[in-house]
């Protein structure tokens, strides 16, 4: 005697539900990896948290590329993962690129070779600014950029290039659409720490969340 259709439906439903559950589980796992990949990458290196201290970061920079070493720092980016994490990009005396990941107090977390592809935006520039003396330091330049857009967070600093005494500093302004590195750029005169401009603010902002 064959089982009735009513008795055949529950096993079929059970196996279909199991297959759907496996699919949804894989979807959830891959979604988490996509959304939180920066945080996961930072967590696999170290779980320590040290608040950002600009003076300590500058001391770390000076230790990495001391005067007379032939090396130079070119940029600093936030890691976009855990808070108060940064990657310092530098070139050694032979011109080879290096990068070092640090905590907010300058503690070295990881050395990495070579340059990864950076997330950027359209270049913002002004006419070259002649160097008139020793450039202002990291603290002066970064503080000027943060003061130019109150409440912003530092995400990237590019050092002055040869022939142009200008720091190019990216910040994430309050209320702007959440991007890893923000969309606001401040150009700071390396001669005196003044803001050259322009300050590019995002065109759209998120609604305040309750």
C-alpha positions, 0 to 999 in steps of 0.5 A, spaced: 500 500 500 502 506 497 503 512 502 498 517 501 500 524 498 499 527 505 504 523 508 509 524 503 509 531 503 512 532 510 519 529 508 519 533 502 518 539 506 523 537 511 528 536 505 527 542 502 527 546 508 534 543 510 536 545 503 534 552 503 537 553 510 544 551 508 543 556 502 541 562 507 546 560 512 552 561 506 548 567 504 549 570 511 556 568 512 559 571 505 555 577 507 558 578 513 565 577 510 563 582 505 561 587 510 566 586 515 572 584 511 576 590 514 574 589 521 576 582 520 583 583 517 584 588 523 582 583 528 586 577 525 592 582 526 591 584 534 585 586 538 589 591 542 585 598 542 590 605 543 586 612 542 589 616 536 595 620 539 598 625 533 604 626 537 605 619 538 604 617 531 609 623 529 614 620 533 613 613 530 614 616 523 621 619 525 623 613 528 621 609 521 624 614 517 630 618 521 633 624 518 639 622 513 636 615 512 634 617 505 627 614 506 620 618 507 613 617 508 608 618 503 601 617 506 597 615 512 591 611 511 586 609 516 585 601 516 577 602 515 577 596 520 577 597 527 578 604 530 584 608 531 588 603 526 593 606 521 597 604 515 603 608 514 606 608 507 613 609 506 619 609 501 626 607 503 633 609 500 632 605 494 625 607 492 622 601 494 615 602 497 613 599 504 607 599 509 607 599 516 600 598 520 600 601 527 595 603 533 593 610 535 599 610 539 604 609 534 605 601 536 607 597 530 602 592 529 604 589 522 609 590 517 607 589 510 611 589 503 609 593 497 603 597 496 596 595 495 591 598 491 588 604 495 581 607 495 581 614 492 577 619 489 578 625 483 585 628 485 584 635 488 590 640 487 592 647 487 598 651 483 605 648 486 606 651 493 614 653 493 617 651 499 620 656 503 623 653 509 623 646 513 616 644 513 611 643 519 610 637 522 604 631 522 601 634 528 600 641 525 598 639 518 593 634 521 590 638 526 589 644 521 585 639 517 581 637 523 580 644 525 577 646 518 572 641 518 569 640 526 567 634 528 571 630 522 575 624 523 582 623 520 583 618 515 589 619 510 595 624 510 599 625 504 606 628 505 608 634 500 611 632 494 618 635 491 616 642 489 610 643 492 609 644 499 602 642 500 599 636 505 593 633 502 589 630 508 583 626 507 577 626 513 570 623 514 566 629 515 560 628 520 554 626 516 557 624 510 555 618 506 559 613 510 565 611 506 571 607 508 576 614 507 571 619 507 570 624 501 572 631 504 579 633 502 583 639 506 590 642 503 595 644 508 600 649 507 607 645 509 610 652 510 606 655 515 600 650 517 595 654 514 589 651 510 590 652 502 583 649 500 579 647 497 575 643 502 571 638 498 565 636 502 560 631 500 554 633 496 549 628 500 548 626 507 545 621 511 539 622 515 540 622 522 539 616 525 534 615 532 
